Amino acid sequence: MVTATGAKDFHATDLDTIENVIGLSPRDPLNGFGEMWYQVFLWTLFSSFLVHTVAAAIACGHLRKHRLGRFIPILIFVMGILSPITGGVCTSAAIAGVYRASGFEMAPLYALVWGVGQTIGVIFISFTRILATL
């Protein structure tokens, strides 16, 4: 439905399925804020989940005999879900807002790059001492 201002109403049913997001084949071009935000957010969630699952598996292998350390992989895994749900939502909205405000159409590959780039940025900040100097 189009309103008096010419803006299209947002419906959750307009969003692509997860298979379309992973396959980089959206039903229609990514030109709305919700469509762009959704794709960037899902790529952030997927990549963070993958990285934290691998880290939790490595930690589980190394800490399995430690009395308290064996529970650390659970926390690593939970943070792999919580961090994109909190910070990833905001940064994905900022990226989609800039694209929408500038009138650009986002290619699905760019959504992948922005989503994975957010995870790489978090990894970079985590492994360096940049955060400690702030």
C-alpha positions as CSV (number, residue, x, y, z in Angstrom):
1,M,0.0,0.0,0.0
2,V,1.3,3.5,-0.9
3,T,0.6,6.3,1.5
4,A,-0.1,10.0,0.8
5,T,3.6,10.8,0.9
6,G,4.4,8.1,-1.7
7,A,6.2,5.8,0.8
8,K,5.5,2.1,0.6
9,D,4.3,0.4,3.7
10,F,6.7,-2.2,5.2
11,H,5.4,-5.7,5.6
12,A,7.5,-8.5,7.0
13,T,6.2,-10.8,4.3
14,D,8.1,-8.7,1.7
15,L,11.5,-9.9,3.1
16,D,13.3,-12.7,1.3
17,T,13.7,-16.2,2.7
18,I,16.9,-17.3,4.3
19,E,17.6,-19.4,1.3
20,N,17.4,-16.4,-1.0
21,V,19.7,-14.4,1.3
22,I,22.3,-17.2,1.3
23,G,21.9,-17.8,-2.4
24,L,22.4,-14.1,-3.1
25,S,19.2,-14.2,-5.2
26,P,16.6,-11.8,-3.8
27,R,13.1,-11.7,-5.2
28,D,13.4,-7.9,-5.9
29,P,16.1,-5.3,-5.8
30,L,17.3,-4.2,-2.4
31,N,16.1,-0.6,-2.5
32,G,14.1,-0.4,0.7
33,F,15.4,0.1,4.2
34,G,13.9,-3.1,5.6
35,E,15.2,-5.2,2.7
36,M,18.8,-3.9,3.0
37,W,18.8,-4.0,6.8
38,Y,17.5,-7.6,6.8
39,Q,20.2,-8.9,4.4
40,V,23.1,-7.1,6.1
41,F,21.9,-8.3,9.5
42,L,21.5,-11.9,8.4
43,W,25.0,-11.9,7.0
44,T,26.4,-10.4,10.2
45,L,24.5,-13.1,12.2
46,F,25.6,-16.0,10.0
47,S,29.3,-15.0,9.9
48,S,29.4,-14.3,13.7
49,F,27.7,-17.6,14.4
50,L,30.3,-19.4,12.2
51,V,33.3,-17.7,13.8
52,H,32.1,-18.2,17.3
53,T,31.1,-21.8,16.7
54,V,34.7,-22.5,15.5
55,A,36.1,-20.7,18.5
56,A,33.8,-22.6,20.9
57,A,34.9,-25.9,19.3
58,I,38.6,-25.0,19.7
59,A,38.0,-23.9,23.3
60,C,36.1,-27.0,24.1
61,G,39.0,-29.1,22.8
62,H,41.5,-27.3,24.9
63,L,39.5,-26.8,28.1
64,R,37.6,-30.1,28.3
65,K,39.6,-31.3,31.4
66,H,39.5,-28.0,33.3
67,R,37.2,-27.8,36.2
68,L,35.6,-24.5,35.4
69,G,37.1,-23.8,31.9
70,R,34.9,-26.4,30.3
71,F,32.0,-24.0,30.5
72,I,33.7,-21.2,28.6
73,P,32.8,-22.6,25.2
74,I,29.1,-22.2,26.1
75,L,29.7,-18.5,26.8
76,I,31.6,-18.1,23.6
77,F,28.7,-19.7,21.6
78,V,26.1,-17.5,23.4
79,M,28.1,-14.3,22.6
80,G,28.2,-15.4,18.9
81,I,24.4,-15.0,18.9
82,L,24.0,-12.0,21.3
83,S,26.5,-9.7,19.8
84,P,25.0,-9.5,16.3
85,I,21.5,-9.3,17.9
86,T,22.5,-6.2,19.9
87,G,25.3,-4.4,18.1
88,G,24.7,-5.9,14.6
89,V,21.2,-4.7,14.5
90,C,22.3,-1.1,15.1
91,T,25.2,-1.1,12.7
92,S,23.2,-2.9,10.0
93,A,20.5,-0.2,10.4
94,A,23.1,2.5,10.0
95,I,24.4,1.0,6.8
96,A,20.9,0.5,5.4
97,G,20.0,4.0,6.4
98,V,22.9,5.5,4.5
99,Y,22.1,3.5,1.4
100,R,18.4,4.4,1.6
101,A,19.1,8.1,2.3
102,S,21.5,8.3,-0.7
103,G,19.0,6.5,-3.0
104,F,21.4,3.7,-3.8
105,E,20.3,0.2,-4.6
106,M,22.2,-2.4,-2.6
107,A,23.5,-5.4,-4.5
108,P,23.1,-8.7,-2.5
109,L,26.9,-9.2,-2.7
110,Y,27.4,-5.8,-1.0
111,A,25.1,-6.9,1.8
112,L,27.4,-10.0,2.2
113,V,30.5,-7.8,2.2
114,W,29.0,-5.4,4.8
115,G,27.7,-8.2,7.0
116,V,31.0,-10.2,7.0
117,G,32.9,-7.0,7.3
118,Q,31.2,-6.2,10.5
119,T,32.3,-9.6,11.9
120,I,35.8,-9.0,10.7
121,G,35.8,-5.6,12.4
122,V,34.8,-7.2,15.7
123,I,37.5,-9.8,15.3
124,F,40.1,-7.2,14.6
125,I,39.1,-5.1,17.6
126,S,39.0,-8.2,19.8
127,F,42.5,-9.4,18.9
128,T,44.2,-6.1,19.1
129,R,44.7,-3.7,22.0
130,I,42.7,-0.9,20.3
131,L,39.8,-1.2,22.7
132,A,42.1,-1.0,25.7
133,T,43.6,2.3,24.5
134,L,40.2,4.1,24.3
